[in-house]
Structures are given as structure tokens and as C-alpha cells.
Amino acid sequence: MADTPYLLEARNLCQHFASGRGGKRLTVKAVDDVSFGVRPAEIFGLVGESGCGKTTTGRTIIRLYDPTSGTVTFDGREISGGMTRGLRRYLTDNIAMIFQDPIESLNPRMTVEEIVGEGLTIRGVKDKAEVRRRVVEMLGKVGLTNEHATRYPHEFSGGQRQRIGIARAIITHPKMIIADEPVSALDVSVQAQVINLLNDLKEEMGLTILFIAHNLSVVKYFSDRIGVMYYGHLVEIARGDDLYAKPLHPYTRALLSAIPEPNPLTEKTRRRIDYDPERDHKEDYFSGNPVMTEIEPEHFVYCTPSELELYRDQVRGKADA
Amino acid sequence: MPKQQNDTTGNSAIANDIILKVADLRVSFRAYGGRVQAVRGISFDLKRGETVAIVGESGSGKSVSVKTVMGILPGNAIIESGEVRYGGMDLTKVSEEKFHEIRGNRIGLIFQDPLSALNPIMKIGKQITETLRLAKKMSGEEARAKAIELMAAVHIPDPQRRFNQYPFQFSGGMRQRIVIAIALAGDPEILICDEPTTALDVTVQSKILELINEIKRERHLSVIFITHDLGVVANMADRVNVMYAGKIVEAGTTEEIFFSPAHPYTWALLSSMPDLQTKERLQAIPGAPPNMIYPPAGDAFARRNPYALKIDMEKEPPYFRLSDTHYAATWLAHPKAPKVEMPAVLRARIDRMKRSGMLNG
């Protein structure tokens, strides 16, 4: 698995937003120097707190924003350059998106059939009966029935609406899906249904998924590898188990220590670790240029050369113990 | 047992002192389609110095029940029956004028969304002193000093300067601290927290939870804590009420609910979400919560419950006593019911929890 080439690769991706003019000009570095890759049929989880840039990363990849700098390649082809008709077509054919809010992301004036079938119509499927047949097939795949096809979004519950969003994403048979917080707006009892559905579809269709979420337990369960973001930077990438067993970057440690566990025996004595960049890093973390470095196979940390030694020791220490 | 736990549970000498008692409360709403039966006969009590959690999904009636306690139900709500006993009064019958003396002064409330709970065009300081001046009849100077003291108590750095700022100048976590400071201004003895950390990030959430526990200890508060997050429940609660479709389906101490849950809905809640060790397929709960205009007969959860008995569909289960503190409303707990074990996945998870608890303890 480790030598499989990446299907999607972001290199030094930056997305800066500017506001104000002249003296009041302000640049927000929403995504700053982010590099990672997603292998075919893999689920890559992107976690972080609100405002860390995880959603912006997903939206920049699918070109809802134009990246400030850096490159993104998909299946060997660069998708971050100038936008042409051909590139837009290539993007929408291959990558689909599932949004967080299942109410906002469905057009209230369109029926489910129109919403789900729109991708086909745009791709030139003229035959109404054919569109209908494939819409019903997709609805079946996501656990809805053909009688739902003629209804409007407001007639559905949150979980069902999210299923409609998923059907819309997969009807064009994309290679990859970017799922931006697909379950966080849903009730706990329904979240598990949607997670299981995404897992089944991934198996069945060989999907590659970039899974963006803030619920760490869900990300851990669902993802093969996880990237942790903090203030626009990707600070650590590792396989799920490695990340939780031996987090290296101080922010990852702080984040993991804050998860409330549904276990009264451990939860009441849980020690929270705080992250304070000025205390937890030496001077050179801010002045020098920390880079993403591979500490052990498949485990990358954003660090300076001096920290690198420390992290290496820690990994070795864990291995001995 | 870990030491810290004694601190939060503690107060065993006065543990039987009931400060608030809700009995057979029924609340419904007049709506376009009919009458929504949001709360259908719930009873629970709050003892002095303890934290009681109410857990459930959206629409289960948990917020409506505490809004009744606070007397802030919207105009289309009808209290059908039941009472809320507090300090010799029935809060469901108290006049609005009388409620002014209770709300904020004796019962404080922390809302879910700290942004909409604060007035965006009023300085933070004034929002805190408002309560002090109105209810405590303090002078401007006194109120200001007290407000700054409260801001320091909820760990707002540099309270003197922050006193003159507006809500937009505060981060989400800081805003929630302000909301807590306002709730504390009237010096209440009961604090109701309605999903106080749902809108916050995990790292901020754990700080706010610590703060609530800290002020609870210092001020000897009794807390009603509403949440849907079982991790937060495990952290905060001494006792837990699990709500589904307007009823409390299971009530017990936190240990009883987590380690020997008896109602299939509690099983489902505990096993449907992954924890950090979960590898196997999730046990999703099929279907969706019922429409509360037409609540189903029998046990409302029966239609989503693979363990449901025939009688669950027809006759509403009473509370079966499992221990002095543990009750569950399911026919499965009836002595003559067929023996049904909780799902193996959940059993494994509970064993794992106990093991890691032993390691830590």
C-alpha cells in the first residue's frame, strides 16, 4: 500500500484570502504550505478545529477557490492551473463533493430526481427514461426508494437528505469524493447509518475519499490515514492507529487529550494537555522554516531540524517500550 | 476510586437533599399539523450538589423540559399536567412576576449558542452588571467590581479591559465564559446547562467543562446538564436520564448507565458511535425518530428496536426497578420477559472500558 502512487496529491498548496485595501489590507492564510497525498481507494481524514483550514483545503482542491500557489495533481494531471473548459469537465467527472449541511446544499425547488439526475443531464444524457432508471438505481444504493424520486427536499429527514446528497455525488461514478463534515449535522442515531453507507459505497465502487471532519472518534474509525491541521498548516500525517498511539506534534497531543471518551472510569480523571505554540516550540519553529518530515514510515510531522531529533527519539522510545 | 471523582460526586452527607423535583410533566405545542407532544410524563429529581445529565437526540424533549423549569416556554406551549417542585413552589404555576425573582437569581441558565445568548450591541460588562443592578440592587460601582470579579472567576484574562468590549471581540470559548459569568451573577443555587459546549471545538469544550465543574465545586451548585454527547456525560454527570420521544426511558447513576444499561435505546446510543478502539461495523439504529404529533403506541422506540417484544408495540412499559437508583422503561426488564442480552459489540466495549478504567485507577 505504501508504494502505491498517489491519486490526488497537493504540493505546497496555499490559499490566502485578502480583505481591505491600502493600510487596512489583511491577508488570511487559510491554507498555508499544505502537502499531502491520497492513494487510490484510500480514505484520508482531515481533522482540525473550526477555522483551521480543513474545509478550505477541500474546496480549493475541487476548485471552488483558485489556489494562491502550489500544485494539486489528480491521477498525474495538474488540476490547480488555469481553468479551462476541459479541466472543469475533467474535475467534475472525477471528483464529487458531499457537503456538511444537507438542507442548504439541496435546491428546495427541485425534486430529488432532478437533483440527483442533474449531473447526468449536464453530461448529455438526453433520454428521460434512462436518467430516471439511473436515478432510481442510485437511490436504491443509498437506501432510498423510487417513490422518493418525485418528492422535494423538505419532505425528508436530515439523514435522508444526506443520502440524497450522496446519491447526487456518486451518480456520475467519480473516482474520488470529498466529504466535508458529512455527518456532523446529523443526530447520533443517524450518523452511524450514513457512515456505514459511505463505507459500503467505498467498498462497492472503489471510491477514494477525502474525509473532512472535526469529530476525532469518527475520523479515526473511518480513515486509513489522518492529517491534522492547525491554523492553515498540516502539522502531522499518520496512519490512524499510529496517530493515536504516538502523536508527536504538540498540537496533535493537545487535540487528542481533549476528546471526551464515553467511559466514566477514565473520563473523570482525564488530563487535558494545552497547546501553546510559544511554549511548546523553540524559537526556530517561527523564524526558521519547519517542513513536513517523515519520522517513520507513513508518519510525517511538521517540524524543524532540531525537533526532528527529539521526535525520532520519542518514536524509538515507544518502539523499545 | 480516583480521587478527583470523589470531588465531583462528593457531598454524600447531604446527598438525599432534593432541591428540585419534576413530577409527571407533560408539555405539548400547538402546531400547524396538530399537537406536538414534546414531553410525555417525565419525572426526575435533582439533589443538592450533584450533576444530573439529560441525554437524548434532537426532538427528544430534553430542552423543552428544562425550559419548563425555567419558565421560558414559547407562547404555543401548553403544560398539560405535572409539576416542578422547587423551594415549596410549583414552578409550572408561578406567575411571571414571581418568576423574575427565581430566574437568574436562584436558577441560572447557560445556553447552547454563546453568540445568540449575548446582545451584540451591548458591552460585555453591562450585560453582566444588568443582573446585578436589577436583581441585587447594587450601585454602579459595586456592580462593576462584582462583574470584574466574576469575569476573573471564569478565567477571562485582563477583565478590566475586557469589561468594555463587545461580544464580537471575544472568541467562542470566551463568549461561553461570559455567558457562564452572567448565569453566576445572580448567585444561583441551580445551574442549567443546555448543550453548553456543542457549538465549541473539542479543546475549548474540555476547558469549559472543567470550568463548570470548578464553579460547581466552589459554589456548591446543583447542575442539570443537557447534552447528546456521551463523552461529555461521562465527564460531568453523577446521574443520567436518557430521553427518547418525550419520555425518560432509562435513569441511573453514570456507572449504571454506562456499564449495565438495560433499555435497548441506551444500548443503541452507546454502541452506535465509534470510540477510538472501534474497528467493527457500526451498529446503526434503523429508521428515524417518530413524529410526535402522533406518538406511537407502546414503547416509542420499539419500531426501531430489533429486540422489541410484541407487547412493546402495544402497551407502554412502566418503569422497572433494577436497583435503588436504576430504572428502565422496557418490557425486557419484566421478570417474565425472555432473557435478552445486550449486543455483543456493546458488551465487548463495556469490558474494554472497565479494563482501561482499572489501568488508570
Interface residues (C-beta under 8 A of the other chain):
Chain A: E49 S50 S157 G159 Q160 D187 V188 S189 V190 Q191 A192 Q193 I195 N196 N199 H214 L216 S217 V218 K220 Y221 F222 Y244 A254 L255 S257 A258 I259 P260 E261 P262 N263 P264 L265 T266 E267 K268 T269 R270 R272 Y275
Chain B: P2 Q4 Q5 T8 E57 S58 G172 D201 V202 T203 V204 Q205 S206 K207 L209 E210 H228 D229 L230 G231 V232 V233 A234 N235 T254 E255 F258 A268 L269 L270 S272 M273 P274 D275 L276 T278 K279 R281 L282 Q283 A284 I285 P286 A288 P289 R304 M353 K354 S356 G357 M358 N360 G361
